[in-house]
Amino acid sequence: MPVNFEPSRTGELTCSVQGKYLHSKYNPQTEGERFAENIQADFSPLCVFILEPALSYCASPLKKKFPGALLCAIRFSKDFSQADDKWDKVFYLKDSPIALSEDLFNSLGEEKLISSLAFDWTASKNIFPEESMLAWQEIKKAILKARDVLATRAYFSKRWLKNSLIFASKIQKTLLLEKGSLPVIIAASGPSLKTSLPFLKKYRNSFFLIAVSSAFMPLAKKGIRPDLVISSDGGYWAKKHLNFSGSENVETVFALEAESAAPKKLLTQGEILPLCYEDGLEREFLDSIGSPYMLSERNGTVAGTALCFAHSLTDGRIYLCGLDQAPAPSFQHTQPNALENDNARKDFRLKSAETRMTASRFNSQTSLEIYRNWFISNSEYFSKRVFRLSDNFKYDFSLGKISEINWEEFMAQESLLSKSAPNKKPILFKAAKIKVSGSERKVKILAKLRELSQSQKFADEVFPMDSILIKRKFPGEKCEELKSKLKEKIEKLLKECEKLL
């Protein structure tokens, strides 16, 4: 619908659509101020959304009312883009390669979303009712996702901290990698990996192979040795993929995020490439003992972490095998699989494998959609040198702008160059020792833990829900009560960690 712009009685610009005004014909600035005055909030939001504020006369008054909040406009139309600079952030409902809910989550994160307020600019709601309804649905999706992510963090955060302490205290043999230009193949464990196993074995010397932990067993069964096995999951079940017999004799290096769950035997006897998130507490612990590490990016799925890491390792192309990102009618992973082996032992006539796999298929849909959307929303960035590789497997979903190729196309692209080819710089491991060892290491780790426990960063990472509630700045005694309870929780956790070490 065309927008008609005209001067108001006070000389400021106003506008209308099909005779309906989006701002006052008389004094749009005063109207914007009254809009801000009428907004009520019983906490201090981190983010405020206004749905299609048109010429944005409310922006300046809102900044005065919520000085600590990020002010965001959600646009229904590009006709008002001349006022975009009045906002801290602008989102477009329709003119975006991904859904608004994903754009909101990717841009703002769970903490801002869960402490946000959203309001319609009333005239816009009346003129664009369908767009308003769609925008509210997308905001709801983003906030529900933020709630789920925060709930996961709150549930696992103490476990991740303890994993980091164990990791820092136990690792012995550490390695790093030097960047090269070889192609990198990342093997995930989706059903499509099975189609690529013969080719991975045949052309093994043509690429650097990174396997996510759940893909290690099917690769090993076919005699395919990855250069690197990567794991970033801090949960109990993730450890199962690394808890194979004779792990100390496996001739591969394990790239483990310091928060991840790993068998102590692997940490003490295996060759470990330590990974750290740039903003993570684990980085502080490793720095305190002089441990080498490489930076990785936090992601909901290990395949996403592996892709970002591979992107930093090579100037060459990166290929994704077994990255289905969709529920399968039978096994959800290429076999053998450590979790499937455990679960199969519990199958019986009244609770069969088919019943279990059907439940697994439906239960995995939501998480797979979240993971898939991350690849889609970042696909433009990766598309120039990242490809999805299989033997003509028919995927249920695309990964946005990441192209799908088969092995013939891979051979043509890479010309089957081996690692010794002069125009492909290999990706090489290099030894890197930890400076502090023995009992002194635990002393330094505990000292760093005590120091960090006094920081806001510690509260944000380990007790995210409590931290968010305190930041909402509830009035009076309630805020002090929240702070007191958080202090008690931190002291209790510190005692648990000291016993752990």
C-alpha positions in Angstrom: 0.0 0.0 0.0 1.4 3.4 -1.0 2.3 5.8 1.9 1.4 9.5 1.6 3.8 11.9 3.3 2.7 15.5 4.2 3.5 18.2 6.8 1.6 18.3 10.0 0.1 21.5 11.5 3.4 22.0 13.5 5.5 21.5 10.3 6.8 18.0 11.2 6.3 15.3 8.7 3.3 13.0 9.1 2.0 10.2 6.9 -1.1 8.2 6.0 -2.1 5.0 4.1 -5.4 5.0 2.2 -6.5 8.0 4.3 -5.6 6.5 7.6 -3.0 8.4 9.5 0.0 6.7 11.1 0.8 9.9 13.1 -1.1 12.9 14.3 -2.0 15.5 11.7 -1.5 18.2 14.3 1.5 17.4 16.5 3.2 14.0 15.9 6.1 14.8 18.2 3.8 15.3 21.2 1.9 12.1 20.2 5.2 10.2 20.4 6.0 11.6 23.8 2.6 10.6 25.2 3.0 7.1 23.7 6.3 6.7 25.7 4.7 8.2 28.9 1.9 5.7 28.8 4.1 2.6 28.6 4.2 0.9 32.0 6.9 -1.6 33.1 7.5 -3.2 36.5 11.1 -4.0 35.7 14.0 -2.5 33.8 14.0 -4.2 30.3 17.2 -4.9 28.4 15.4 -4.5 25.1 12.3 -2.7 23.9 10.5 -3.5 20.6 8.1 -1.2 18.8 6.2 -2.8 16.0 6.2 -0.5 12.9 6.8 2.9 14.5 6.6 4.6 11.1 8.4 7.9 11.3 9.6 7.0 14.8 8.6 10.1 16.9 8.4 7.8 19.9 12.1 6.8 19.7 13.7 9.7 21.5 11.2 9.7 24.4 11.6 6.0 24.8 15.4 6.4 25.1 14.9 8.8 27.9 12.4 6.4 29.6 14.6 3.3 29.2 18.2 4.6 29.1 19.7 1.1 29.6 17.6 -0.7 27.1 18.4 -1.6 23.4 15.6 0.1 21.4 14.5 -1.9 18.4 12.0 -1.2 15.6 10.3 -4.0 13.8 9.4 -2.7 10.3 6.5 -3.9 8.2 7.6 -1.6 5.3 10.7 0.0 3.8 8.8 3.2 3.3 10.0 4.5 6.7 13.6 3.6 6.4 14.6 7.3 6.6 13.9 7.0 10.3 15.9 3.8 10.9 18.8 5.8 12.4 16.7 6.7 15.4 16.8 3.1 16.6 19.6 1.0 18.1 18.5 -1.9 15.9 16.0 -2.3 13.1 14.5 -5.6 12.0 12.4 -6.1 8.8 9.4 -8.5 9.0 9.5 -9.6 5.4 12.7 -8.4 3.6 15.0 -10.9 5.4 16.5 -14.2 4.2 15.5 -15.8 7.5 12.4 -15.7 9.7 12.1 -12.8 12.0 12.2 -15.0 15.1 15.6 -16.4 14.0 16.9 -13.0 13.2 15.8 -11.7 16.6 17.5 -14.6 18.4 20.7 -14.6 16.4 21.1 -10.8 16.8 20.1 -10.3 20.4 20.5 -13.7 22.2 18.5 -15.3 24.9 19.2 -12.9 27.8 18.0 -9.7 26.0 15.0 -11.5 24.6 13.9 -12.9 27.9 14.1 -9.4 29.5 12.4 -7.5 26.7 9.2 -5.5 26.2 7.2 -5.2 23.0 4.5 -2.8 21.9 2.4 -2.0 18.9 2.5 1.5 17.4 -1.3 1.6 17.6 -2.0 3.2 14.2 0.3 0.7 12.5 -1.6 -2.2 14.2 -4.9 -0.9 12.8 -3.5 -0.2 9.3 -1.4 -3.4 9.0 -3.3 -6.0 11.1 -1.9 -9.1 9.4 1.7 -7.9 9.6 1.2 -7.0 13.3 -0.2 -10.5 14.0 2.7 -12.2 12.2 5.2 -10.0 14.0 3.8 -11.0 17.4 3.9 -14.6 16.4 7.6 -14.3 15.5 8.4 -12.4 18.7 6.7 -15.2 20.7 8.7 -17.9 18.9 12.0 -16.0 19.6 11.1 -15.6 23.3 10.1 -19.2 23.7 13.4 -20.3 22.1 15.2 -17.9 24.4 13.4 -19.4 27.4 14.3 -22.9 26.3 18.0 -22.0 25.8 18.2 -20.3 29.1 16.5 -23.3 30.8 19.2 -25.5 29.3 22.0 -23.2 30.4 20.5 -23.0 33.9 20.2 -26.8 34.1 23.7 -27.6 32.7 25.8 -24.5 33.7 27.1 -26.0 37.0 27.9 -29.2 35.2 29.8 -27.3 32.5 31.8 -25.4 35.1 32.8 -28.7 36.8 33.7 -30.2 33.4 36.0 -27.3 32.8 37.7 -27.7 36.2 38.2 -31.5 35.5 39.5 -30.7 32.0 42.0 -28.2 33.2 43.2 -30.4 36.0 43.5 -33.6 34.0 44.8 -33.0 30.5 48.4 -33.9 29.9 49.3 -34.2 26.2 48.3 -31.1 24.4 48.6 -30.2 20.7 47.7 -27.2 18.5 47.1 -26.9 14.7 48.7 -24.7 12.1 46.5 -23.3 9.4 46.8 -24.7 5.9 44.9 -24.8 2.6 43.9 -28.4 2.3 40.2 -29.2 1.8 38.5 -30.2 5.1 35.7 -32.7 5.4 33.6 -32.7 8.5 31.9 -36.0 9.1 28.6 -35.8 11.1 26.7 -38.9 11.9 23.4 -38.5 10.0 22.2 -41.4 7.9 23.6 -39.9 4.7 27.1 -40.5 6.1 26.7 -44.1 5.1 26.7 -43.2 1.4 30.0 -41.4 1.7 32.0 -44.0 3.7 33.4 -45.8 0.6 34.6 -42.5 -0.8 36.0 -41.2 2.4 38.1 -44.3 2.6 39.1 -44.2 -1.1 40.2 -40.6 -1.2 41.4 -40.4 2.5 44.7 -38.8 1.6 43.1 -35.9 -0.3 41.7 -34.0 2.7 41.9 -33.2 6.4 39.1 -35.2 8.1 37.3 -33.9 11.2 34.8 -36.3 12.8 32.2 -35.2 15.3 32.3 -37.6 18.2 29.2 -39.6 17.2 30.7 -40.2 13.7 33.9 -41.7 15.1 32.6 -45.3 15.5 31.1 -45.7 11.9 34.4 -44.3 10.5 36.5 -46.6 12.6 34.5 -49.6 11.7 35.3 -49.0 8.0 39.0 -48.4 8.8 38.9 -44.6 8.3 41.0 -42.7 10.7 40.0 -39.0 11.2 42.7 -36.5 11.8 40.6 -34.9 14.5 37.6 -36.0 16.6 35.7 -33.0 18.0 33.3 -32.8 20.9 31.6 -29.8 22.5 28.7 -31.3 24.4 28.8 -31.1 28.2 26.1 -33.6 28.9 26.4 -37.1 30.2 25.3 -38.9 27.1 27.9 -37.1 24.9 30.7 -38.8 26.9 29.4 -42.2 25.7 30.8 -41.4 22.2 34.3 -41.0 23.6 34.1 -43.9 26.1 35.2 -46.6 23.7 37.7 -49.3 24.9 41.3 -48.7 24.4 40.9 -45.0 23.8 44.5 -44.3 24.8 45.6 -46.3 21.8 43.5 -44.6 19.2 45.8 -42.8 16.7 43.9 -39.6 16.4 43.7 -36.3 18.2 40.7 -35.2 20.2 39.6 -31.6 19.9 37.6 -31.1 23.1 35.8 -28.0 24.3 36.9 -27.5 27.9 33.2 -27.6 29.0 32.6 -30.9 27.2 32.1 -34.2 29.0 35.0 -36.6 28.4 36.3 -39.7 30.2 39.1 -38.9 32.6 41.1 -41.7 31.0 41.0 -39.9 27.6 42.0 -36.6 29.2 45.0 -38.1 31.0 46.2 -40.5 28.3 44.9 -39.1 25.0 46.3 -36.4 22.7 44.1 -33.4 23.3 43.6 -30.2 21.3 41.9 -27.9 23.9 39.1 -25.7 22.6 37.7 -22.6 24.4 34.9 -20.2 23.8 36.3 -16.7 23.7 33.9 -15.5 26.4 33.9 -18.7 28.5 35.1 -19.2 32.1 37.1 -22.2 30.9 39.5 -19.9 29.1 40.4 -18.3 32.5 41.2 -21.7 34.0 43.4 -22.7 31.1 45.2 -19.3 31.2 45.9 -19.7 34.9 47.9 -22.9 34.3 49.6 -21.8 31.1 47.7 -24.3 28.9 47.6 -23.9 25.1 44.2 -23.8 23.4 42.5 -22.7 20.3 39.3 -20.6 20.2 36.0 -22.1 19.0 32.5 -20.7 18.7 29.6 -21.5 20.9 26.9 -23.4 19.0 23.8 -25.5 19.7 25.3 -28.4 17.8 28.8 -29.8 17.6 28.6 -29.7 13.8 28.2 -25.9 13.9 31.2 -25.6 16.2 33.2 -27.9 13.9 32.3 -25.8 10.8 33.4 -22.5 12.4 36.6 -24.2 13.6 37.3 -25.7 10.2 36.7 -22.3 8.6 39.6 -20.9 10.7 41.8 -23.9 9.9 42.0 -23.7 6.1 41.8 -21.4 3.2 40.5 -24.3 1.1 37.0 -25.7 0.7 35.0 -27.3 3.5 32.7 -30.3 2.9 29.9 -31.5 5.2 29.2 -35.2 5.2 26.3 -36.8 7.2 24.8 -33.4 8.0 21.2 -34.4 7.4 19.6 -32.1 10.0 16.3 -34.0 9.7 14.6 -36.8 11.5 15.0 -40.2 9.8 12.4 -43.0 9.6 14.8 -45.6 11.1 18.1 -45.0 12.9 18.8 -41.3 13.5 22.5 -41.9 13.1 24.8 -44.0 10.9 25.6 -47.2 12.7 27.4 -48.2 14.8 26.4 -45.6 17.4 27.3 -45.7 21.1 23.9 -44.6 22.3 22.1 -47.0 20.0 24.2 -49.8 21.3 23.2 -49.0 24.9 19.5 -48.5 24.1 19.2 -51.7 22.0 20.0 -53.8 25.1 16.8 -52.5 26.7 14.5 -53.5 23.8 11.9 -56.2 24.4 8.6 -57.4 22.9 6.4 -54.8 24.6 8.9 -51.9 24.0 10.5 -52.7 20.7 13.3 -51.0 18.8 10.7 -49.7 16.3 8.7 -48.0 19.0 11.8 -46.5 20.5 13.1 -45.2 17.1 9.7 -43.7 16.2 9.7 -41.8 19.5 13.2 -40.6 18.9 12.3 -39.4 15.4 9.5 -37.2 16.7 11.3 -36.0 19.8 14.3 -34.8 17.7 12.3 -32.6 15.3 12.4 -29.4 17.4 16.1 -29.5 18.2 17.0 -30.4 14.6 14.9 -27.5 13.3 16.9 -25.1 15.6 20.2 -26.5 14.4 19.1 -26.5 10.8 18.0 -22.8 11.1 21.5 -21.9 12.3 23.1 -23.3 9.2 20.4 -21.6 7.0 20.8 -18.2 8.7 24.6 -18.3 8.3 24.6 -20.0 4.9 25.4 -16.8 2.9 28.6 -16.3 4.9 29.7 -19.9 4.4 28.4 -20.5 0.9 31.6 -19.5 -1.0 33.6 -22.4 0.2 31.4 -24.7 2.2 29.5 -27.6 0.5 27.2 -30.4 1.6 28.7 -33.7 0.3 27.1 -37.1 -0.3 26.7 -39.8 -2.9 23.5 -38.1 -4.3 21.6 -38.5 -1.1 18.1 -37.0 -1.2 17.9 -34.6 1.8 14.6 -33.6 3.3 15.8 -30.0 3.9 18.3 -27.7 2.2 20.8 -25.7 4.2 20.0 -22.3 2.6 22.7 -21.1 0.3 25.1 -24.0 1.1 25.3 -26.0 -2.2 24.9 -29.8 -2.3 27.5 -31.7 -4.4 28.3 -35.4 -5.0 31.6 -37.1 -5.0 32.2 -36.7 -8.7 31.9 -33.0 -8.3 34.2 -33.1 -5.3 36.9 -34.9 -7.3 36.5 -32.3 -10.0 36.8 -29.4 -7.6 39.8 -30.8 -5.7 41.5 -32.6 -8.6 42.3 -35.4 -6.1 45.3 -33.6 -4.9 47.1 -35.3 -2.0 48.4 -33.8 1.1 51.9 -33.8 -0.4 50.8 -31.7 -3.4 52.9 -28.5 -3.6 50.1 -26.1 -4.0 48.1 -27.3 -1.0 49.6 -26.4 2.4 49.0 -29.1 4.9 47.2 -28.6 8.2 49.8 -29.7 10.7 49.8 -30.5 14.4 52.4 -29.0 16.7 53.3 -29.9 20.2 52.4 -27.4 22.9 53.0 -28.1 26.6 51.1 -27.0 29.7 53.4 -24.8 31.9 52.0 -25.8 35.3 51.8 -29.4 36.4 51.2 -31.5 39.5 49.6 -30.3 42.7 50.5 -26.6 41.8 48.0 -26.9 38.9 45.0 -27.5 41.2 46.1 -24.7 43.5 46.1 -22.2 40.7 42.8 -23.5 39.3 41.0 -23.1 42.7 42.5 -19.7 43.2 41.2 -18.6 39.8 37.8 -20.1 40.6 37.6 -18.1 43.9 38.6 -15.0 42.0 36.0 -15.5 39.3 33.2 -16.3 41.7 33.2 -12.6 42.8 32.6 -11.4 39.2 29.4 -10.6 37.3 30.7 -12.8 34.5 30.6 -15.8 36.8 27.0 -15.1 37.9 25.9 -14.6 34.3 27.5 -17.9 33.1 26.8 -20.2 36.0 23.5 -18.8 37.4 21.9 -17.1 34.3 18.3 -17.1 35.6 19.3 -15.5 39.0 21.5 -13.0 37.2 18.7 -11.9 34.8 16.2 -11.5 37.6 18.7 -9.2 39.5 19.4 -7.2 36.4 15.7 -6.5 36.0 16.1 -4.2 39.1 13.0 -5.1 41.0 12.3 -2.5 43.7 13.3 -2.7 47.3 13.7 -5.8 49.4 13.0 -8.2 46.5 16.2 -7.3 44.7 18.3 -7.6 47.9 16.7 -11.0 48.6 17.6 -12.2 45.1 21.3 -11.1 45.6 21.5 -12.9 49.0 20.2 -16.1 47.6 22.6 -16.0 44.7 25.5 -15.5 47.1 24.5 -18.6 49.0 24.3 -20.6 45.8 27.7 -19.5 44.7 29.3 -20.5 48.1 27.6 -23.9 48.0 28.9 -24.5 44.4 32.5 -23.5 45.4 32.5 -26.1 48.1 31.4 -28.7 45.6 34.1 -27.7 43.2 36.8 -27.9 45.9 35.8 -31.4 46.7 35.7 -32.3 43.1 39.4 -31.4 42.7 
